[in-house]
């Protein structure tokens, strides 16, 4: 699903600290910082966040930070 999170305090979207928290599965409780303007998530080795779970595809999701106008 898609989620839009806004912060009126930040002019630069990469200045806002963001993280992905795993809430279910083998990696429950792990926290992954989301540092760049684009973060890829999946089981494949080329992803920024690697999740090892049957229900995660090799290239599962992408998170984009961008300025909302």
N, C-alpha and C positions, 0 to 999 in steps of 0.2 A: 504494500500500500504506500501511498505518497503522504508525506507529512511536511508542512511548511512551518518553519519556526522563524519568527522575526525578532529582531532586537533593535529598537530605535536608538539605543545608546551608541552603537558602533557604526562608524562611517565605512570601515573596512570589514567585510564579512569574515576574513581570515583572522581578525583580531579577537573574535569571540571564541572562547574556549568551548569545545564541543567534544563529546565522547560517546562511544557506543558501549552499552552495558548489555552483556548476554544474560538473559533471564531464564532460559530453559536449556536443557541438554547437557552434554558432557562438559562444556566450557562455561557453565553457569557461574556467574560472579566475576568473570573476566571483564576487564575494562580496556577498551582500545581508544586511544586519543585520535581525533579526526583533525589532522593538522593542515592538509593542503586544501586547494580549492575544489579538487575532485578526489574522492576516496572510493576505491572499488572493494567489493566484499564478495567472497566466495571460497570454494575449496581449492581452486587452482593456485599454483605457485606465483603467478603474476599479480595477485591481488594485494592491496595494501593491508586489508584485514582478512586473515585466513581463518575460516571456521570449519572444523572437522566434524561434520554431522551428515547423516544420510539425507536429510531434507534440504540441504544446501547444495546448489548446483556449482559447477566449476566457476562460472561467472554469474553470480546471483543478483547483485544489486550495485547501484552507484549512488553516492551521495554528492551533491553539488552545492557548493556555497556560492551565493551570488547576492549582489546588492539588490534590495527591493526598493523600487522607486514609487 
